[in-house]
Amino acid sequence: MDGAKGLIAVLDTRSFASMWYWLLLALAWSRASRGALGIPPELVRANRRKPAGDEPPEALRLLDWVSLVAPRWRVAPGEGAVLVGAGAFLLTLLAGLGFGYGLETAQALFLLVAPLMWLAVLRVRLARRLLGPLAQAQSGRLPVAEAAFRIAALVAAHMRVTLALSAAAVLVAAMWGTRWHLLHPNGL
């Protein structure tokens, strides 16, 4: 019987008391903070210096990556309205159930999903901003090295914002989980 009680304790469904919630939170943010739009960070670092030559190979590789990944994040105006509506519904539902009715699982899901949705919006915005320098470089109006420098600056700024958002999201979740445990010592 001790083994069954131990298994039940490991599979505890109370969110803030469950190691699974904290593991999911850590994995979600470590995965989200890994890069921007799938662009390798070493390419961004290689293009962060002012361009010295005409077309360094790192600049061409970065523009190639951006031309592959940025269009995948493009959202049509009609699709954007549907995504915003569905996201607002989900967040309102979780916030109402969690903070209005005091459901721990809804609170935990809100603290996990809300910052990730904000990050998704920031990624769509980044992709739209990257398409400008990419189009200028493809049309020849902007030198390739300069376009890669601008793109690298945008991606690096996005990565800093992502890092700050991930730290804030984990901090807020940890503080709220601690508050929950202090107010509900027996999980009720």
N, C-alpha and C positions, 0 to 999 in steps of 0.2 A: 504494500500500500504506500510506502514511503516514496517509491519510484513514481507512482501515479501523481502524488501530490507535488513532487518536484517538477514533473512535466507540466502540470497545470500552472505552477508558478512561473515556469519559463514562457508558457504560451498565454500569459495573462493578457486580457483584452483591455484593461484600463490603460489608456494611452500614455499618460505622463509617467506611469509606473512601469511601463513596459520597455524592456531593452530594445524591442523591435521598432518602436517608434523612433527612439534616438538613433538607432542604426540606420533606419530609413532616412531620417533627417540629415545625418552626416553623409550618407551616400549620395543623396539628391544634391546637396550643395557642393560636395567635392566633384561630382560629375558636371554640375552646371558651371563651376568655376574653372574648369580645365582649359577652356579656350572660348573663342568667340566664333560662332557659326561654323565651327569645324576647321578654321584656319589654323595651321600649326603655329604655336607661339614663337618658334625659332625663326620662322619667316618674318614675323612681325618685328622681332628684335633686330634682324639683319637689315631691315629697311627703315629703322628709326633714325638713322643718321642722314644728314643732308646729302643729296645725291652728288657724287663726284664725277662719274662718267655718264656716258649717254644712255646705255642700256645694260646695267649690270644683270647677271643671270638671276640674282635673288629677286630683283624687281619684276622680271618677267614671270618667275614662278609665283610670286604673290598675286600678280594680276590674273594669272591663270587660275589660281585657287579661288579668287573672288568671283571670276566669271563663271565658275562652276557652282559655288555655294550661294551667292547672293540671290540669284533668281528663284531659288527654292523657297526663300523666305518672303517672296512677294505676295502681298495680300490684295486682292481686288476690292474695290469699294463696297460691293454688295456682300462679299465674304466677310469684310471687316465688321460690318454692322451685325451680322449673325454671330461672329466670334465675340464681339463686345457684349451682345445681349446674353449669350450663353454663359460667358464668364461672370457677368454681373449677377445673373440668376444664381449661379453656383455659389459665389461668394456671399451673396445676401442670404441664401438658404443656410449655409454653414455658420455665418455670423449670427443669424437669428436663433438657430437651434443651439449654438454653442454659448453665446453670451446672453441671449435673451432667456433661454430655458435652462441654461446651466449644464448642457450635455458635454462631458469631457472629451468624447471622441470628436464631436463637431468642432470644438475649440482647437484640438490638436490638428485636425485636418485643415482648418482655416489658417492656422499658423504655418502649416507646411505649404499649402496651395497658393495663398495670396501672394507671397513674395515670388514664387515661381512664375505665376501669371504676369507679374510686373516685369520680371526678367524676360519673358517671352515678348512682351510689348517692346521692351528696349532692344531686343534682337531684331524684330521686324523693322524698327526705326533705323537701326544700324545698317541693315541690308539696303534699305532705301537710300541712305546717305552714301553708301559705298558705290552705288550704281552711277552716281554723277562723275566722280573722277575716273571710273572705269570707262564710261562712255566717251569722256574727253580724250583719254589715252588711246582708245580704239579708233577714234576719228582723226587722231593726229593733232588735235588742238592743244594737247598737254604732253610734254615729254614723259616717257615711260617711267623714268626714275622719279620724277616729281609726283606723278600719280601714285606710285608705290609709296612714296614718303607720306603723302596725304592720307592714303588708305591705312598705312601702318599707324599713323597718329590717331586716326579715328578708332581703330581696333584697340590700340593700347589704352585709350581713354575709356572705352567700353569695358575692357578687362578690369580696370581700376574700379569702375562703378560696380561691376559684378562682384568683385572681391568685397567691397564695402557693404553691398546688399546682402551677401551671404553671411558676413560677420554679424550684421544687424539682425538678420532673420534668426540665426542660431542663438544669439544673445537674448532676443525677445522671447523665443520659445523656451529657453532655459529659465528665464526669469518668471515667465508665466507658469511653467511647470512647477517651479519651486513654490510659487504663491499657491498653486492648486494643492500641493502636498501639505503646506502649512495650514490651509483652511479646511482640508479634508484628510485628516491624518489616517483614517481607516479606509480611505477610498470611497467614501459615501458622500 
